[in-house]
Amino acid sequence: MKLTDILREIEDEQGGEQKANRTQYDIAIQPESIDDTLKALNDIKNYGIYAQNMRDSKVIAKVFGPSIPAQKAGAAWKDWDSRSDLEKDNKIADIKNRAPEAWDETVEKNQSKFEAWRAEDNEGEFEDWLKTLPGKSLPLEFYGKYGKNYFPMKTPDNLKKYAGKMEQDIHYVVDNGMILFPQEKSPFNPKAYLKKVLKTIMDNANVSFNFIDIAKGEDEEQTPQVTVQPEKATVPPLSTTVNTADQADKLRKQLQARLGEVPTAKFEIEPVGTGTDRQYKLIVTGISADQRAKLQPVAFDFKQKLKEEMDWEQRQMLVRAGIIK
């Protein structure tokens, strides 16, 4: 054997030992309250945008159909044939609710076929006749061109209905006053991403906690490494005073649109002053420092535009009075 081969074998053995000795860690949470933490993990609102990662792709495909429009009609026929009578009733009710005009057109244009079915000693309503048809024989008015009536549109609001959350004993386990998140079972990879998601969930639920790194492996004498989360800094409310309640409400809508879904955020409008001096203050609380900084420019621009409008109106009054040109 050549010397280079011997050296390579030694390096491989040493490298294997180093890899074997390299400790791997899972993330755990050590909260002040296990019950509050479990409630936070079980509330999909706390996940924010990360709930989208928990969607079941098979469910999404069944509900919304194929992403290619030309394939949707065939998928609608196949889905219809796979349904029980009760499931067909549910789909009919779904189409009636989402596309009432298409349903009315279905009934109107296929009334003669329904009556012919009744004439053959069949009993039932229009829906019962529809359920006897195989997918390929369904009226076009019912499922729509490219299946547009059969499958709902894949809008953000519709997708939210099928977002998900982590489940206990599947994605995490409770053990010795901690909640452990085994990385091999995590829907959020890598570990840094899982940590970011967990921080978002806990912050939205106002749950105090510490991150702990739990060593994986057979060495039970390993001491957990505790990573203490820094205490949250007190964030002052964001308040903006305007002249009318309508202006305050308009600003509230703009700030909510800019902020997005933050379950802890509260928007309150309070009257200030009395009589002709009355104004309205919009107060935003329950947000982080970063979120407050995100909203400040919106509030500033809103006030600036109000000032510009008021200056323009005052100038127009002076022009009409002949005081200035």
C-alpha positions as CSV (number, residue, x, y, z in Angstrom):
1,M,0.0,0.0,0.0
2,K,1.3,3.4,-0.9
3,L,2.1,6.0,1.9
4,T,-0.5,8.4,0.5
5,D,-3.2,5.7,0.8
6,I,-2.2,5.0,4.4
7,L,-2.4,8.7,5.2
8,R,-5.8,9.0,3.5
9,E,-7.1,6.1,5.7
10,I,-5.8,7.8,8.8
11,E,-7.5,11.1,7.8
12,D,-10.8,9.4,7.0
13,E,-10.8,7.7,10.4
14,Q,-10.0,10.9,12.3
15,G,-12.6,12.8,10.3
16,G,-15.2,10.1,11.1
17,E,-14.3,10.4,14.8
18,Q,-14.6,14.1,14.7
19,K,-18.0,13.9,13.0
20,A,-19.2,11.4,15.6
21,N,-18.1,13.6,18.4
22,R,-19.7,16.7,17.0
23,T,-22.7,17.5,19.2
24,Q,-26.0,18.3,17.5
25,Y,-28.7,20.3,19.2
26,D,-32.5,20.6,19.1
27,I,-34.3,23.8,20.1
28,A,-36.5,23.8,23.3
29,I,-38.5,26.5,24.9
30,Q,-38.5,27.1,28.7
31,P,-41.5,29.3,29.3
32,E,-42.9,30.9,32.5
33,S,-46.2,29.1,31.8
34,I,-46.5,25.8,29.9
35,D,-50.2,26.2,29.5
36,D,-49.9,29.7,28.0
37,T,-47.2,28.5,25.6
38,L,-49.3,25.6,24.4
39,K,-52.3,27.9,23.8
40,A,-50.0,30.2,21.8
41,L,-48.8,27.3,19.7
42,N,-52.3,26.1,19.1
43,D,-53.6,29.6,17.9
44,I,-53.0,30.0,14.2
45,K,-53.3,33.8,14.5
46,N,-50.0,33.9,16.4
47,Y,-48.1,32.3,13.4
48,G,-48.6,35.3,11.1
49,I,-47.3,34.6,7.6
50,Y,-45.5,31.4,8.8
51,A,-48.9,29.6,9.0
52,Q,-48.6,29.3,5.2
53,N,-45.7,26.8,5.6
54,M,-48.1,24.4,7.3
55,R,-50.4,23.9,4.4
56,D,-51.1,20.4,3.2
57,S,-50.2,20.4,-0.5
58,K,-52.6,17.6,-1.2
59,V,-55.5,19.5,0.4
60,I,-54.6,22.6,-1.6
61,A,-54.6,20.7,-4.8
62,K,-58.0,19.1,-4.1
63,V,-59.7,22.4,-3.0
64,F,-58.2,24.7,-5.7
65,G,-57.5,22.2,-8.5
66,P,-54.5,22.1,-10.8
67,S,-52.5,25.3,-11.2
68,I,-52.8,24.9,-15.0
69,P,-56.2,26.2,-16.1
70,A,-56.5,23.7,-19.0
71,Q,-56.3,20.8,-16.6
72,K,-59.0,22.0,-14.2
73,A,-62.1,20.8,-16.1
74,G,-60.8,17.2,-16.2
75,A,-59.8,17.5,-12.5
76,A,-63.3,18.7,-11.7
77,W,-64.9,15.6,-13.5
78,K,-62.5,13.3,-11.6
79,D,-63.2,14.9,-8.3
80,W,-67.0,14.8,-8.9
81,D,-66.8,11.0,-9.6
82,S,-64.8,10.4,-6.4
83,R,-67.4,12.0,-4.2
84,S,-70.2,10.4,-2.2
85,D,-73.7,11.8,-2.5
86,L,-73.2,13.8,0.7
87,E,-69.9,15.2,-0.6
88,K,-71.7,16.1,-3.9
89,D,-74.3,18.0,-1.9
90,N,-71.5,19.9,-0.2
91,K,-69.9,20.8,-3.6
92,I,-73.3,21.9,-5.0
93,A,-73.9,24.1,-1.9
94,D,-70.4,25.5,-2.3
95,I,-71.0,26.5,-6.0
96,K,-74.5,28.0,-5.1
97,N,-72.8,30.1,-2.5
98,R,-69.7,31.2,-4.5
99,A,-71.3,31.5,-8.0
100,P,-75.1,32.0,-7.6
101,E,-75.5,33.4,-11.1
102,A,-73.8,30.3,-12.6
103,W,-76.1,28.1,-10.5
104,D,-79.2,29.9,-11.8
105,E,-77.9,29.5,-15.4
106,T,-77.3,25.8,-14.7
107,V,-80.9,25.2,-13.6
108,E,-82.4,27.4,-16.4
109,K,-80.5,25.8,-19.3
110,N,-80.8,22.2,-18.1
111,Q,-84.4,22.2,-16.9
112,S,-85.6,20.1,-19.9
113,K,-83.0,17.4,-19.1
114,F,-84.1,17.4,-15.5
115,E,-87.8,17.1,-16.5
116,A,-87.0,14.2,-18.9
117,W,-85.3,12.4,-16.0
118,R,-88.4,12.9,-13.9
119,A,-90.5,11.6,-16.7
120,E,-88.6,8.3,-16.4
121,D,-90.2,7.7,-13.0
122,N,-87.3,9.2,-11.1
123,E,-88.0,11.2,-8.0
124,G,-86.1,14.1,-6.6
125,E,-85.1,17.7,-7.1
126,F,-82.7,19.2,-9.7
127,E,-79.8,18.6,-7.4
128,D,-80.7,14.9,-7.2
129,W,-80.6,14.6,-11.0
130,L,-77.3,16.4,-11.1
131,K,-75.8,13.9,-8.6
132,T,-76.7,11.0,-11.0
133,L,-74.4,12.4,-13.7
134,P,-70.8,11.3,-14.2
135,G,-68.3,14.1,-14.2
136,K,-67.9,14.3,-18.0
137,S,-71.7,14.7,-18.4
138,L,-72.0,17.6,-15.9
139,P,-73.4,20.8,-17.5
140,L,-70.7,23.3,-18.5
141,E,-72.6,26.0,-16.7
142,F,-72.2,24.0,-13.4
143,Y,-68.4,23.5,-13.4
144,G,-67.6,26.5,-15.7
145,K,-65.0,26.9,-18.4
146,Y,-61.6,25.7,-17.1
147,G,-63.5,24.6,-13.9
148,K,-63.8,28.2,-12.8
149,N,-67.1,27.5,-10.9
150,Y,-66.1,24.2,-9.5
151,F,-62.8,25.3,-8.0
152,P,-62.5,28.5,-5.9
153,M,-59.9,31.1,-6.8
154,K,-56.6,30.7,-5.0
155,T,-56.7,34.1,-3.4
156,P,-54.7,35.0,-0.2
157,D,-57.9,35.1,1.8
158,N,-59.0,31.7,0.6
159,L,-55.6,30.2,1.2
160,K,-55.6,31.4,4.8
161,K,-58.5,29.0,5.4
162,Y,-56.1,26.1,4.8
163,A,-53.1,27.3,6.6
164,G,-52.0,25.3,9.6
165,K,-50.1,25.1,12.9
166,M,-47.7,22.8,14.6
167,E,-49.2,19.9,16.5
168,Q,-48.3,18.6,19.9
169,D,-46.6,15.1,19.9
170,I,-45.9,15.5,16.2
171,H,-43.8,18.7,15.9
172,Y,-43.1,19.3,19.5
173,V,-43.3,17.5,22.9
174,V,-43.6,18.7,26.5
175,D,-40.9,17.3,28.8
176,N,-39.7,18.4,32.2
177,G,-41.1,21.9,32.1
178,M,-39.8,22.5,28.6
179,I,-41.3,22.2,25.1
180,L,-38.9,20.4,22.8
181,F,-38.9,20.9,19.0
182,P,-37.0,17.9,17.3
183,Q,-35.5,19.4,14.2
184,E,-36.1,16.2,12.1
185,K,-39.8,16.6,12.6
186,S,-39.9,20.4,12.1
187,P,-41.7,22.0,9.2
188,F,-39.4,24.9,9.5
189,N,-35.8,24.4,8.4
190,P,-33.0,25.3,9.1
191,K,-33.0,25.6,12.9
192,A,-32.5,29.4,12.7
193,Y,-35.7,29.6,10.8
194,L,-37.6,27.6,13.4
195,K,-36.2,29.9,16.1
196,K,-37.5,32.9,14.2
197,V,-41.0,31.4,13.8
198,L,-41.1,30.5,17.5
199,K,-40.1,34.0,18.5
200,T,-42.9,35.4,16.3
201,I,-45.5,33.1,17.9
202,M,-44.4,33.8,21.5
203,D,-44.1,37.6,20.9
204,N,-47.6,37.7,19.3
205,A,-49.0,35.9,22.3
206,N,-47.0,38.0,24.8
207,V,-45.5,34.8,26.3
208,S,-42.2,35.2,28.2
209,F,-39.7,32.4,27.5
210,N,-36.0,31.3,27.1
211,F,-34.5,29.4,24.3
212,I,-32.6,26.2,25.3
213,D,-30.3,24.1,23.1
214,I,-30.8,20.4,24.0
215,A,-27.9,18.2,23.0
216,K,-29.0,15.1,20.9
217,G,-27.3,11.8,21.4
218,E,-26.7,9.2,24.1
219,D,-24.7,11.4,26.5
220,E,-27.3,12.0,29.2
221,E,-24.9,14.1,31.2
222,Q,-24.9,16.9,28.6
223,T,-26.0,20.1,30.2
224,P,-28.6,22.1,28.3
225,Q,-27.3,25.4,27.0
226,V,-29.7,28.2,27.9
227,T,-30.0,31.1,25.6
228,V,-31.9,33.8,27.5
229,Q,-34.1,36.0,25.4
230,P,-33.5,39.7,26.1
231,E,-36.4,41.3,28.0
232,K,-38.7,43.2,25.7
233,A,-38.2,46.9,25.8
234,T,-41.3,49.0,26.6
235,V,-42.6,50.4,23.4
236,P,-44.5,53.7,23.8
237,P,-47.9,54.0,22.0
238,L,-48.0,55.6,18.6
239,S,-50.4,58.5,18.8
240,T,-51.6,60.9,16.1
241,T,-54.1,63.7,16.6
242,V,-56.3,64.9,13.7
243,N,-59.3,67.2,13.4
244,T,-62.2,64.8,12.7
245,A,-63.3,61.2,13.6
246,D,-63.4,60.4,9.9
247,Q,-59.8,61.4,9.5
248,A,-58.8,59.3,12.5
249,D,-60.7,56.3,11.1
250,K,-59.1,56.8,7.7
251,L,-55.6,56.8,9.2
252,R,-56.4,53.7,11.3
253,K,-57.2,51.8,8.1
254,Q,-54.0,52.9,6.5
255,L,-51.9,51.9,9.5
256,Q,-53.7,48.5,9.7
257,A,-53.0,47.9,6.0
258,R,-49.3,48.8,6.5
259,L,-48.9,46.7,9.6
260,G,-50.6,43.5,8.4
261,E,-51.9,40.9,10.8
262,V,-50.6,41.5,14.3
263,P,-53.1,40.0,16.8
264,T,-51.7,42.1,19.7
265,A,-52.1,45.4,18.0
266,K,-54.9,47.7,19.3
267,F,-56.2,50.8,17.5
268,E,-58.2,53.2,19.7
269,I,-59.7,56.6,18.8
270,E,-60.2,59.0,21.7
271,P,-61.8,62.5,21.5
272,V,-59.6,65.3,22.8
273,G,-61.0,68.7,23.9
274,T,-64.6,70.0,23.7
275,G,-66.8,72.1,21.5
276,T,-65.1,73.7,18.5
277,D,-61.7,72.7,19.9
278,R,-62.5,69.0,19.8
279,Q,-60.0,66.8,18.0
280,Y,-59.5,63.0,17.8
281,K,-56.4,61.0,18.8
282,L,-55.6,57.7,17.3
283,I,-53.6,55.5,19.7
284,V,-51.8,52.3,18.6
285,T,-50.5,49.9,21.2
286,G,-49.4,46.3,21.4
287,I,-46.7,46.6,18.7
288,S,-43.0,46.1,18.7
289,A,-40.4,48.8,18.3
290,D,-39.8,47.7,14.7
291,Q,-43.5,47.8,13.9
292,R,-43.8,51.2,15.5
293,A,-41.0,52.5,13.3
294,K,-42.8,50.9,10.3
295,L,-46.0,52.9,11.0
296,Q,-44.4,56.3,11.9
297,P,-43.8,57.4,8.3
298,V,-47.4,56.5,7.4
299,A,-48.8,58.7,10.2
300,F,-46.4,61.5,9.3
301,D,-47.3,61.5,5.6
302,F,-51.0,61.4,6.5
303,K,-50.6,64.5,8.8
304,Q,-48.5,66.3,6.1
305,K,-51.2,65.7,3.5
306,L,-53.9,67.1,5.8
307,K,-51.8,70.2,6.4
308,E,-51.3,70.7,2.6
309,E,-55.0,70.3,2.0
310,M,-55.8,72.8,4.8
311,D,-53.2,75.3,3.5
312,W,-54.7,75.0,0.0
313,E,-58.3,75.5,1.2
314,Q,-57.2,78.6,3.2
315,R,-55.5,80.0,0.2
316,Q,-58.6,79.5,-1.9
317,M,-60.7,81.3,0.6
318,L,-58.3,84.3,0.5
319,V,-58.3,84.3,-3.3
320,R,-62.1,84.3,-3.3
321,A,-62.1,87.1,-0.8
322,G,-59.8,89.1,-3.0
323,I,-57.2,89.4,-0.4
324,I,-54.5,87.6,-2.5
325,K,-54.3,86.6,-6.1
